[in-house]
Amino acid sequence: MLLALDTATSAVTVALHDGTVVVAESTVVDARRHGELLMPGIRWVLSEAEVTPVDVTRIAVGVGPGPFTGLRVGIVTAKTMAAVLEVPVLGVCTLDVVAASVRVEGPFAVATDARRKEVYWARYDAKARRTSGPTVGKPDVFATGGPVAGRGAVLYPGAFPTAVAPEYPSAAEMARIAHVGEVEMLPPEPLYLRRPDAVEPAARRRAL
């Protein structure tokens, strides 16, 4: 059993693959409640498939890029479960997961919401293989009339007038591509492209 989960976007998505097909999937879009929604989603897919955590033999987790807090929730959960169950955990670029669900002819791009009026961006060929990125920047820097999937295309239609589905990653798609090896596997560590919004204050200088 392969458990897949991603919290790198506003979607908290979880799925379970039994080695042949995806047997259960849960996705809730809520940018502020990743920590509250992830474990119930995991419990639901396990219950729906009528299995227990000990039946899980591998875990795949989206490693971003994505906002710091939400991304950390999924990765910490995946690594903790993997340690307890003594199973391997695999990292997958979240933009690659979005790309795997795109159904267009020819090359395309993926743009997800990076906040600060920026997007996380990558380009793909007609077979959904990443050809550049991921990177982060203002939408106008990446503006294109070609097809663009992801939440970023919906948020910035001026830069990306040809928005295509999907808007968010699907753990079911992640489970499928991870199972068959159609995607590059990464270490289960956050793929940060910039520093977190919250940083430790600099030490104050001592008065002379």
C-alpha positions as CSV (number, residue, x, y, z in Angstrom):
1,M,0.0,0.0,0.0
2,L,1.3,3.4,-1.0
3,L,0.1,6.4,1.0
4,A,0.4,9.7,-0.9
5,L,-0.2,13.2,0.6
6,D,0.5,16.8,-0.3
7,T,0.0,20.0,1.7
8,A,2.1,22.4,-0.4
9,T,-0.9,24.3,-1.7
10,S,-4.3,25.3,-0.3
11,A,-5.4,21.7,-1.1
12,V,-4.9,19.1,1.6
13,T,-4.9,15.9,-0.5
14,V,-4.4,12.3,0.5
15,A,-4.8,9.0,-1.4
16,L,-4.1,5.3,-1.0
17,H,-2.8,3.1,-3.9
18,D,-3.1,-0.7,-3.4
19,G,-0.4,-1.6,-6.0
20,T,-3.0,-1.7,-8.9
21,V,-5.3,1.3,-8.5
22,V,-6.1,4.2,-6.2
23,V,-8.6,2.8,-3.7
24,A,-9.4,6.0,-1.7
25,E,-8.8,9.7,-2.0
26,S,-9.6,12.8,0.1
27,T,-9.1,16.4,-0.9
28,V,-10.1,19.5,0.9
29,V,-9.2,23.0,-0.1
30,D,-8.5,25.2,2.9
31,A,-5.4,27.4,3.1
32,R,-5.5,27.9,6.8
33,R,-6.2,24.4,8.3
34,H,-3.6,22.0,6.9
35,G,-2.7,20.8,10.4
36,E,-6.4,20.2,11.3
37,L,-7.3,18.4,8.1
38,L,-4.4,16.2,7.2
39,M,-4.7,13.5,9.8
40,P,-8.5,13.1,9.4
41,G,-7.9,12.8,5.7
42,I,-5.3,10.0,6.3
43,R,-7.7,8.2,8.7
44,W,-10.5,8.5,6.2
45,V,-8.6,7.0,3.2
46,L,-7.4,4.1,5.4
47,S,-10.9,3.5,6.7
48,E,-12.4,3.7,3.2
49,A,-9.9,1.1,1.9
50,E,-10.6,-1.0,5.1
51,V,-6.9,-1.1,6.0
52,T,-4.8,0.0,9.0
53,P,-1.6,2.1,9.1
54,V,0.5,-1.1,9.4
55,D,-0.7,-2.1,5.9
56,V,1.1,1.0,4.5
57,T,4.4,-0.1,2.9
58,R,5.5,3.2,1.3
59,I,4.7,6.9,1.7
60,A,5.0,9.6,-1.0
61,V,4.8,13.3,0.0
62,G,4.7,16.5,-1.9
63,V,7.9,18.5,-1.1
64,G,6.8,21.8,-2.8
65,P,7.7,24.3,-3.6
66,G,5.1,25.9,-1.4
67,P,4.5,28.2,1.6
68,F,6.5,27.2,4.6
69,T,3.9,26.4,7.2
70,G,1.6,24.2,5.0
71,L,4.4,22.4,3.3
72,R,6.0,21.5,6.7
73,V,2.8,19.9,8.0
74,G,2.7,17.3,5.2
75,I,6.5,16.5,5.3
76,V,6.7,16.2,9.0
77,T,3.6,14.0,9.1
78,A,5.0,11.8,6.3
79,K,8.4,11.4,7.9
80,T,6.9,10.7,11.4
81,M,4.6,8.0,10.0
82,A,7.5,6.5,8.0
83,A,9.7,6.3,11.1
84,V,7.0,4.7,13.2
85,L,5.9,2.2,10.5
86,E,9.6,1.6,9.4
87,V,8.7,2.2,5.7
88,P,10.4,4.4,3.1
89,V,9.2,7.9,2.4
90,L,9.6,9.5,-1.1
91,G,9.5,13.2,-2.0
92,V,7.8,14.4,-5.1
93,C,7.8,17.9,-6.5
94,T,4.3,19.3,-6.2
95,L,4.5,21.0,-9.6
96,D,5.2,17.6,-11.1
97,V,2.1,16.3,-9.5
98,V,0.0,19.1,-11.0
99,A,1.6,18.5,-14.4
100,A,0.8,14.8,-14.4
101,S,-2.9,15.6,-14.5
102,V,-2.7,18.1,-17.4
103,R,-4.4,17.0,-20.6
104,V,-3.3,19.2,-23.4
105,E,-1.4,18.7,-26.6
106,G,2.1,20.0,-26.6
107,P,4.3,21.8,-24.0
108,F,2.7,23.6,-21.1
109,A,3.6,25.2,-17.8
110,V,2.5,25.0,-14.1
111,A,2.1,28.0,-11.9
112,T,1.0,27.6,-8.2
113,D,0.4,30.4,-5.7
114,A,3.5,31.5,-3.9
115,R,1.8,34.4,-2.2
116,R,3.4,37.9,-2.1
117,K,1.8,38.3,-5.6
118,E,4.3,35.7,-6.9
119,V,4.0,32.2,-8.4
120,Y,6.0,29.0,-8.3
121,W,6.7,28.1,-11.9
122,A,8.0,25.2,-14.1
123,R,7.8,24.3,-17.8
124,Y,6.9,20.8,-19.1
125,D,7.1,19.0,-22.5
126,A,4.2,17.3,-24.1
127,K,4.8,14.2,-22.0
128,A,4.7,16.1,-18.7
129,R,8.4,16.0,-18.2
130,R,9.8,19.0,-16.5
131,T,12.1,21.0,-18.8
132,S,12.8,24.0,-16.5
133,G,12.2,25.1,-13.0
134,P,10.9,25.1,-10.4
135,T,11.5,28.8,-9.7
136,V,9.6,31.7,-8.1
137,G,8.8,35.2,-9.2
138,K,6.3,37.7,-10.4
139,P,3.7,36.4,-12.8
140,D,4.7,39.0,-15.5
141,V,8.2,37.5,-15.6
142,F,6.7,34.2,-16.8
143,A,3.8,35.6,-18.8
144,T,2.7,33.3,-21.6
145,G,-0.3,32.8,-23.9
146,G,0.3,29.0,-23.8
147,P,-1.5,26.6,-21.5
148,V,-0.8,27.0,-17.8
149,A,-2.1,24.7,-15.0
150,G,-2.3,25.5,-11.3
151,R,-3.8,28.0,-9.0
152,G,-1.4,30.7,-10.3
153,A,-3.0,30.7,-13.7
154,V,-6.4,31.3,-12.1
155,L,-5.1,34.1,-9.9
156,Y,-3.3,36.0,-12.7
157,P,-5.2,35.7,-15.9
158,G,-3.5,38.8,-17.3
159,A,-0.2,36.9,-17.3
160,F,-1.7,33.5,-18.0
161,P,-4.8,33.9,-20.2
162,T,-5.0,30.2,-21.1
163,A,-5.6,28.5,-17.8
164,V,-6.1,24.7,-17.9
165,A,-7.0,22.1,-15.3
166,P,-6.0,21.1,-12.7
167,E,-5.9,24.0,-10.3
168,Y,-4.5,21.9,-7.4
169,P,-2.4,18.8,-7.1
170,S,-4.1,15.4,-6.6
171,A,-2.7,12.8,-4.2
172,A,-4.3,10.2,-6.4
173,E,-2.2,11.3,-9.3
174,M,0.9,11.5,-7.1
175,A,0.3,7.9,-5.9
176,R,-0.1,6.7,-9.5
177,I,3.1,8.3,-10.8
178,A,5.1,7.4,-7.8
179,H,4.0,3.8,-8.0
180,V,5.0,3.4,-11.6
181,G,8.1,5.5,-11.4
182,E,6.9,8.2,-13.8
183,V,8.4,11.1,-11.7
184,E,11.7,12.0,-10.2
185,M,11.9,11.0,-6.6
186,L,13.4,13.6,-4.2
187,P,14.5,13.5,-0.6
188,P,11.6,14.1,1.7
189,E,12.8,17.6,2.5
190,P,11.0,21.0,1.9
191,L,11.8,22.4,-1.6
192,Y,12.1,26.0,-0.5
193,L,12.8,28.6,-3.2
194,R,13.0,31.5,-0.7
195,R,13.3,32.2,3.0
196,P,10.2,31.8,5.3
197,D,8.1,34.9,6.0
198,A,8.9,34.5,9.7
199,V,12.5,34.8,10.7
200,E,14.3,34.9,14.0
201,P,15.0,38.5,15.1
202,A,18.6,39.6,14.8
203,A,20.5,39.9,18.1
204,R,20.4,43.4,19.6
205,R,23.6,45.3,19.8
206,R,24.8,45.9,23.3
207,A,24.9,49.6,24.3
208,L,28.4,51.0,24.9
